[in-house]
Amino acid sequence: MRRWRGPFIALLILALALPVWAQEKPRSGGELVFVVPSEPPSYDAHQEETFGVIHPVAPHYSTLLRVDPLDKTGTKPVGDLAESWTVSKDGLVYTFKLHKGVKFHDGSEMTSKDVKASYDKILSPPAGVKSLRASAYAAVTEIEAPDAHTVRFTLKWPESSLLLNLASPWNWIYKADILAKDPQWYMKNVMGTGPFKFVEHVRGSHWVGKKNPDYWDKGKPYLDGYRAIFISNSAAQVAAVRGERAMIQFRSFSPPERDSLVQALGPKITVQESPWDCLNFVSMHHQKKPFDDKRVRRALSLALDRYEGSKALSRITLVKDVAGIIVPGTPYATPPQELEKLAGYGRDINANRAEAKRLLREAGVPE
C-alpha cells in the first residue's frame, strides 16, 4: 500500500491576530517563525525532492519563472528573474528577458550566464551529480545566453508544459562561476539572489534567514527575517503553535489537531482549508488468482463505499473528498459527473454491490 498526499496545502494555521492577506496594505517588519517536520538532506534543490529543503532554503533563491501565488489553480506561470518572454510561432524557441540589476548575496551581478549554467546542470548534470528533473526537459535541445540579460531555450518539439516546468520551485538559479569550480558546492553551501540571506542552520534545531537589502524587487520582502524550527513529532508541532512558539506549519494538521488549536487560541488563530487528496493505493496483483480476472478487480472497486467512507475518515484523518488522483476543484481534476461513471464511484452503493456480486458469480469466485 502506498500513501500520497496532494500538492495543495490542506490546512493552514496562522498564529496571527490579523492575516496578512486581509490587510489593504502589507505591513513591513517582524520575523516569521514556522515549523518544518524534517531537515534538508542537502541544500541543493536540483538534487532533492523534499519539503525539508523547499521550506527553509528556498527563500534564499530565485527561479526563472514561478507559479503565480495569487492564482488558486496553481497553473499560471509568472516571471521571477524573467521580466518577460516570447514564444516563436512554431513553439520551438522560448526567449526570456531578465531583470537587470539582480545581485547574488555576495554582491556580484546575476546574468544569463548563471541561468544557463543552472539549467545545464539540471538538464545534463556532470558525472556524480544527480538531477531529479532532467526528464521534464526532454524536449530542450539547447540553452543559449546571447547577451547578459537574454536566455533562449530551443526545443525539438513543442512542449506545452515547458513554462510550468520552468516555474518549478526546485529550479533555483545558482552562480555559474561556483558551478564551474565545484558542481556539488551548493549541497553544503547557500548563496542565491533571493529575498532573504542565509544566517545559520543549527542541525536538529533551526534555520534562520534575514532580509536581503539588495533584493531586486524593491520594497520586498516585507519581513525582516524568518526562522524555521525543525520538529518531526506531530504532537510537538501542535504544541509549538499552541504555545505561540511558531506561527505556522505548512504541511497541514489533522482535523482533531485543528480543533484543539482553535479551542486553545480562539481569535488569535486563522484556519484556511482547501481541497486536498490523501490517497491510499491498494494494488491488486493482476497475475495472481483471483485478481488475474478483471471482473474480480472491478467487483472489488464496486464494493467499496467511498462516499460514506470519506465522511467517517474525515473526522480522524486527512481524507476529505472523493476524487480521482488529481486534487478536486483544480483545472486537471476529473469532474464529479465524469468520476461517477467509473466503477466504484457511482453514488448508488446498493446498485454497485449488486453488480459486484454478479461479476463475482460470473467469474466463479465466492463472495
C-alpha positions as CSV (number, residue, x, y, z in Angstrom):
1,M,0.0,0.0,0.0
2,R,1.3,3.4,-1.0
3,R,0.3,6.7,0.5
4,W,0.3,10.0,-1.3
5,R,-0.8,13.5,-0.3
6,G,-1.8,16.0,-2.8
7,P,0.3,19.1,-3.5
8,F,-2.2,21.6,-2.2
9,I,-2.0,22.9,1.3
10,A,-4.7,21.0,3.2
11,L,-4.7,23.1,6.3
12,L,-3.0,26.4,7.2
13,I,-2.7,27.5,10.8
14,L,-1.5,31.1,11.5
15,A,-1.0,32.3,15.0
16,L,-1.6,35.9,13.9
17,A,-4.4,38.2,15.1
18,L,-4.8,39.5,11.5
19,P,-3.8,37.6,8.4
20,V,-1.6,39.4,6.0
21,W,-3.9,38.9,3.0
22,A,-6.7,40.6,4.9
23,Q,-4.8,43.9,5.1
24,E,-5.2,46.5,2.4
25,K,-1.5,47.4,2.6
26,P,1.1,44.9,3.6
27,R,2.9,45.7,6.9
28,S,6.7,45.5,6.9
29,G,8.8,44.1,9.7
30,G,8.8,41.2,12.0
31,E,10.1,37.6,11.9
32,L,8.0,34.7,10.6
33,V,8.5,31.6,12.7
34,F,7.3,28.3,11.2
35,V,7.6,24.6,11.8
36,V,9.2,22.2,9.3
37,P,8.7,18.5,10.1
38,S,12.1,17.5,8.6
39,E,15.6,18.9,7.8
40,P,17.2,19.2,4.4
41,P,19.3,16.2,3.4
42,S,21.4,18.6,1.4
43,Y,21.0,22.3,0.4
44,D,20.8,21.6,-3.4
45,A,17.2,21.6,-4.6
46,H,18.3,20.3,-8.0
47,Q,19.2,17.1,-6.3
48,E,16.4,16.9,-3.7
49,E,12.6,16.4,-3.6
50,T,11.6,17.0,0.0
51,F,9.7,19.9,1.6
52,G,12.5,19.8,4.1
53,V,14.6,21.6,1.5
54,I,12.0,23.9,0.0
55,H,10.5,25.4,3.2
56,P,13.7,26.6,4.9
57,V,16.1,27.1,2.0
58,A,14.0,28.3,-1.0
59,P,13.7,31.9,0.4
60,H,17.4,32.4,-0.4
61,Y,16.9,31.8,-4.1
62,S,15.2,33.0,-7.2
63,T,13.8,31.0,-10.2
64,L,13.4,32.0,-13.8
65,L,9.6,31.8,-13.5
66,R,7.3,30.9,-10.6
67,V,3.7,30.0,-10.2
68,D,1.5,33.0,-9.5
69,P,0.9,32.9,-5.8
70,L,-2.5,34.6,-6.3
71,D,-3.7,32.0,-8.8
72,K,-5.7,29.4,-6.8
73,T,-5.4,26.9,-9.7
74,G,-1.7,26.8,-9.5
75,T,-1.4,26.7,-13.2
76,K,-0.4,30.3,-14.1
77,P,3.4,31.0,-14.6
78,V,4.7,34.5,-13.9
79,G,8.1,35.9,-14.1
80,D,10.6,35.8,-11.3
81,L,14.1,36.6,-12.7
82,A,12.4,36.7,-16.1
83,E,10.9,40.2,-16.8
84,S,9.2,39.0,-20.0
85,W,9.3,36.2,-22.6
86,T,8.2,35.3,-26.1
87,V,7.5,32.1,-27.9
88,S,8.1,31.5,-31.6
89,K,5.2,30.7,-33.8
90,D,6.3,27.1,-34.2
91,G,6.5,26.7,-30.4
92,L,10.2,25.7,-30.6
93,V,12.0,28.8,-29.3
94,Y,11.4,30.4,-25.9
95,T,13.2,33.7,-25.3
96,F,13.4,35.2,-21.9
97,K,14.4,38.8,-21.0
98,L,15.9,39.0,-17.5
99,H,15.6,41.8,-14.9
100,K,18.7,44.0,-14.8
101,G,20.5,44.8,-11.5
102,V,19.8,41.5,-9.8
103,K,22.7,40.6,-7.4
104,F,23.8,37.5,-5.7
105,H,24.2,37.7,-2.0
106,D,28.0,38.0,-2.4
107,G,27.4,41.3,-4.3
108,S,28.1,40.0,-7.9
109,E,25.6,40.6,-10.7
110,M,23.3,37.8,-11.9
111,T,23.3,37.4,-15.7
112,S,22.0,35.0,-18.3
113,K,25.3,33.0,-17.9
114,D,24.1,31.9,-14.4
115,V,20.6,30.9,-15.7
116,K,22.2,28.9,-18.5
117,A,24.7,27.2,-16.1
118,S,21.9,26.3,-13.6
119,Y,19.7,24.7,-16.3
120,D,22.7,23.0,-17.9
121,K,23.3,21.4,-14.5
122,I,19.6,20.3,-14.3
123,L,19.4,19.0,-17.9
124,S,22.8,17.5,-18.2
125,P,24.4,17.1,-14.8
126,P,28.1,16.4,-14.6
127,A,29.3,12.9,-13.6
128,G,28.4,12.2,-10.0
129,V,25.8,14.9,-9.8
130,K,22.1,14.0,-9.5
131,S,19.3,15.7,-11.3
132,L,15.8,14.7,-10.4
133,R,14.0,16.7,-13.0
134,A,16.1,16.3,-16.2
135,S,13.3,14.3,-17.8
136,A,10.9,17.3,-17.6
137,Y,13.1,19.0,-20.2
138,A,13.5,16.2,-22.7
139,A,12.3,18.5,-25.5
140,V,15.0,21.0,-24.8
141,T,18.0,20.7,-27.2
142,E,19.9,23.9,-26.5
143,I,20.1,26.7,-23.9
144,E,21.8,29.9,-25.1
145,A,22.8,33.2,-23.5
146,P,23.1,35.6,-26.5
147,D,23.6,38.6,-24.2
148,A,23.8,39.3,-20.5
149,H,20.1,39.6,-20.0
150,T,18.7,37.1,-22.5
151,V,18.2,33.4,-22.3
152,R,17.0,31.2,-25.1
153,F,15.6,27.7,-24.9
154,T,15.4,25.7,-28.2
155,L,13.1,22.7,-28.4
156,K,13.0,19.7,-30.8
157,W,9.2,19.5,-30.4
158,P,6.5,21.9,-29.0
159,E,6.1,21.3,-25.2
160,S,3.0,22.9,-23.7
161,S,4.2,22.2,-20.1
162,L,7.6,24.0,-20.5
163,L,6.6,27.2,-18.8
164,L,5.1,25.5,-15.8
165,N,8.2,23.2,-15.6
166,L,10.4,26.3,-15.6
167,A,8.2,27.7,-12.8
168,S,9.1,24.7,-10.6
169,P,10.2,25.9,-7.1
170,W,13.1,23.5,-7.3
171,N,14.9,25.1,-10.2
172,W,17.0,27.6,-8.2
173,I,19.4,29.8,-10.1
174,Y,23.0,29.3,-9.0
175,K,26.1,31.2,-9.7
176,A,27.9,29.9,-12.9
177,D,31.4,30.6,-11.6
178,I,30.8,28.5,-8.5
179,L,29.3,25.6,-10.5
180,A,32.3,25.7,-12.9
181,K,34.6,25.1,-10.0
182,D,32.5,22.7,-8.0
183,P,29.1,21.5,-9.2
184,Q,28.5,20.0,-5.7
185,W,29.2,23.2,-3.8
186,Y,25.5,24.0,-3.3
187,M,24.9,20.8,-1.5
188,K,26.6,22.2,1.6
189,N,26.5,26.0,1.0
190,V,23.9,28.7,0.4
191,M,24.2,31.7,-1.9
192,G,21.5,32.9,-4.2
193,T,19.6,36.0,-5.3
194,G,16.5,35.5,-3.2
195,P,14.7,37.9,-0.8
196,F,16.5,36.5,2.3
197,K,20.2,36.0,3.1
198,F,21.4,32.9,4.9
199,V,22.2,33.4,8.6
200,E,22.6,29.9,10.1
201,H,21.5,26.3,10.2
202,V,21.7,24.6,13.6
203,R,21.1,20.9,12.8
204,G,18.3,19.5,15.0
205,S,17.1,23.0,16.0
206,H,16.5,25.7,13.4
207,W,17.3,27.6,10.2
208,V,17.4,31.4,10.0
209,G,17.3,33.9,7.1
210,K,17.4,37.7,7.2
211,K,16.1,40.3,4.8
212,N,18.2,40.9,1.7
213,P,18.6,44.8,1.5
214,D,19.7,44.4,-2.1
215,Y,16.8,42.3,-3.3
216,W,15.9,43.3,-6.9
217,D,12.2,43.6,-6.3
218,K,12.2,47.0,-4.4
219,G,10.1,47.2,-1.3
220,K,10.3,43.4,-0.7
221,P,10.5,41.3,1.3
222,Y,8.1,42.7,3.9
223,L,9.6,40.5,6.7
224,D,12.8,41.3,8.5
225,G,13.6,37.6,8.6
226,Y,12.3,34.1,9.2
227,R,13.1,31.2,11.4
228,A,12.3,27.6,10.6
229,I,12.2,25.3,13.6
230,F,12.6,21.6,13.0
231,I,10.1,19.4,14.8
232,S,9.3,15.9,13.4
233,N,6.7,14.9,16.0
234,S,3.2,15.9,15.1
235,A,2.1,16.5,18.8
236,A,5.1,18.6,19.4
237,Q,4.3,20.7,16.2
238,V,0.8,21.3,17.6
239,A,2.3,22.3,21.0
240,A,4.7,24.8,19.3
241,V,1.8,26.6,17.6
242,R,-0.5,26.3,20.6
243,G,2.3,27.8,22.8
244,E,2.9,30.5,20.2
245,R,6.5,29.5,19.7
246,A,5.6,29.1,16.0
247,M,3.1,30.9,13.8
248,I,2.5,28.4,11.0
249,Q,3.1,24.8,9.8
250,F,2.8,24.5,6.0
251,R,2.3,20.7,5.9
252,S,-1.1,20.7,7.5
253,F,-2.7,19.4,10.6
254,S,-5.4,16.7,11.1
255,P,-9.0,17.8,11.9
256,P,-8.6,16.9,15.6
257,E,-5.4,18.9,15.8
258,R,-7.0,21.8,14.1
259,D,-9.9,21.8,16.5
260,S,-7.6,21.7,19.5
261,L,-5.7,24.7,18.2
262,V,-8.8,26.7,17.5
263,Q,-10.1,25.9,21.0
264,A,-6.8,26.9,22.7
265,L,-6.0,30.1,20.7
266,G,-9.5,31.4,19.8
267,P,-9.4,34.7,17.9
268,K,-5.6,34.6,17.7
269,I,-5.7,31.8,15.1
270,T,-6.9,31.7,11.5
271,V,-7.7,28.5,9.8
272,Q,-7.6,28.1,6.0
273,E,-8.6,24.9,4.2
274,S,-8.7,24.0,0.6
275,P,-9.4,20.7,-1.4
276,W,-6.8,18.1,-1.0
277,D,-6.1,14.4,-1.8
278,C,-4.8,11.9,0.7
279,L,-4.7,8.6,-1.1
280,N,-4.0,5.1,-0.1
281,F,-3.2,2.9,-3.1
282,V,-4.2,-0.7,-2.7
283,S,-2.7,-2.6,-5.7
284,M,-4.0,-6.0,-6.7
285,H,-1.6,-8.5,-8.1
286,H,-3.1,-9.0,-11.5
287,Q,-1.0,-12.0,-12.3
288,K,-2.3,-14.0,-9.3
289,K,-5.7,-15.5,-8.9
290,P,-8.4,-14.3,-8.4
291,F,-7.2,-10.9,-9.3
292,D,-5.9,-12.0,-12.7
293,D,-9.6,-11.7,-13.8
294,K,-10.6,-8.1,-14.4
295,R,-14.2,-8.9,-13.3
296,V,-12.9,-9.6,-9.8
297,R,-10.9,-6.4,-9.8
298,R,-13.9,-4.4,-10.9
299,A,-16.1,-6.1,-8.3
300,L,-13.7,-5.1,-5.5
301,S,-13.8,-1.5,-6.7
302,L,-17.6,-1.5,-6.9
303,A,-17.9,-2.9,-3.4
304,L,-16.1,0.0,-1.7
305,D,-18.3,2.7,-0.4
306,R,-16.1,5.7,-1.0
307,Y,-18.6,8.4,-0.1
308,E,-19.6,7.1,3.4
309,G,-16.0,6.1,4.0
310,S,-14.8,9.6,3.3
311,K,-17.3,11.0,5.7
312,A,-16.1,8.8,8.5
313,L,-12.4,9.2,7.8
314,S,-12.6,13.0,7.5
315,R,-13.3,13.1,11.2
316,I,-10.0,11.4,12.1
317,T,-7.7,11.7,9.1
318,L,-6.7,14.0,6.2
319,V,-9.2,12.2,3.9
320,K,-11.8,14.7,2.8
321,D,-13.3,14.5,-0.7
322,V,-13.9,11.6,-3.0
323,A,-11.9,12.3,-6.1
324,G,-9.5,10.9,-8.7
325,I,-5.8,11.1,-8.5
326,I,-5.8,14.9,-9.1
327,V,-6.8,17.3,-6.3
328,P,-10.5,18.1,-6.7
329,G,-11.5,21.6,-7.8
330,T,-8.3,22.1,-9.8
331,P,-8.2,22.5,-13.6
332,Y,-7.0,19.0,-14.3
333,A,-9.2,17.1,-11.8
334,T,-11.8,14.7,-13.2
335,P,-15.3,16.5,-12.9
336,P,-17.7,14.7,-10.5
337,Q,-20.1,13.8,-13.3
338,E,-17.3,12.0,-15.1
339,L,-15.9,10.5,-12.0
340,E,-19.3,8.9,-11.1
341,K,-19.2,6.9,-14.4
342,L,-16.1,4.9,-13.1
343,A,-16.5,1.6,-11.4
344,G,-17.0,2.2,-7.6
345,Y,-17.6,6.0,-7.9
346,G,-21.3,5.8,-8.6
347,R,-23.4,7.1,-5.6
348,D,-25.8,4.1,-5.5
349,I,-23.9,1.7,-3.3
350,N,-26.6,-0.9,-3.4
351,A,-26.6,-1.0,-7.2
352,N,-22.7,-1.0,-7.1
353,R,-22.6,-4.0,-4.8
354,A,-25.3,-5.9,-6.7
355,E,-23.2,-5.5,-9.8
356,A,-20.1,-6.6,-7.8
357,K,-21.9,-9.8,-6.7
358,R,-22.9,-10.5,-10.3
359,L,-19.4,-10.2,-11.5
360,L,-18.0,-12.5,-8.8
361,R,-20.6,-15.1,-9.7
362,E,-19.8,-14.8,-13.4
363,A,-16.1,-15.2,-12.6
364,G,-16.8,-18.2,-10.4
365,V,-15.4,-16.5,-7.2
366,P,-17.3,-16.9,-3.9
367,E,-18.5,-13.7,-2.3
